[in-house]
């Protein structure tokens, strides 16, 4: 490939690469912001305040709050709880103090018969409220290894519902490893809910929705009412339609000189339609998208080029309705592309992508509209 072509390609690539990388570098700085919420004092007063919401991947042990004329940091010892209340997010947290067990070496194989656990001392964190009931409550926390854990609260005591998987190896097995599943939560639920005979033969899977259904049914076995049921966040689906242009440039070899050079360069109308799956929880600003695109060859050829794109991308949080986006993925099952763009309320999106192919490159700009929630 000639030096001239390399420079031109590097120019296109650098431009889009910057658009793609800069948002990710800036994400940590603009991801967190103060949002509307409240906290409950130890004297049970509810104070309206702005909460410094950081989309916590790991359950926090302290929070920043801002009220008129004051900003301070509160720990699990300072409040009885806090919550986020915005148009798109409503979630409440309760301080929990308890001992936590960790897998000692989460990335290593444990000898068969040896305990993989190491219990640390008393620790505290803010756990997400899933169900607050008169007879039993359910909380969710995420530990330092980003492992999801569930906690059952009853009569003022909290019990972690234990579920672990780890790799173990038997001596004399020739190096063969086995996955060990420790699902003690089943017997824990049976014991904790034994005062409700109707729950005797009930079981639950170790996931948020199944455990919520179980604890909710347990509370309904009594005359008491469930105070609160936190709605489970789920993935959402958008249908995507877009229209734009794509510039395609091919690299051809001049057989006379043996030097690669640009061949045909086309500007092709590009039509896209597909689906986008938006993730829940802490990854609610990320998505997976599958598009089917059609490019019509309108200059000389009377045909069309079709392809399927698989994209992983995300939107950066902002204080207004304009979001900066980033994406990467594959097209036609083998070729890589990177991209960036702007979005309005995640509904109207301007996508700019640079594709790298074995014998050609592409630069496209498509205006998309997302239908659905």
Secondary structure, 3 states (H helix, E strand, C coil): CCHHHHHHHHHHHHHHHHHHHHHHHHHHHHCCEEEEEEEEECCCCEEEEEEEECCCCCCCCEEEEEECCEEEEEECCCEEEEEEECCCCEEEEEEEEEEEEEECCCCCCEECCCCCEEEEEEEEEEEEEEEEECCCEEEEEECCCCCEEEEEEECCEEEEECCEEEEEECCCCCCCEEEEEECCHHHHHHHHCCCCHHHCCCCCCCCHHHHHHHHHHHHHCCCCCEEEECCCCCCEEEEEEEEEEEEEEEEEEECCCCEEEEEEEEEEEEEEEEEEEECCHHHCCEEEEEEEEEEEECCCCCEEEEEEEEEEEEECCCCCCEEEEEEEEEECCCEEEEEEEEEECCCEEEEEEEEECCCEEEEEEEEEEEECC
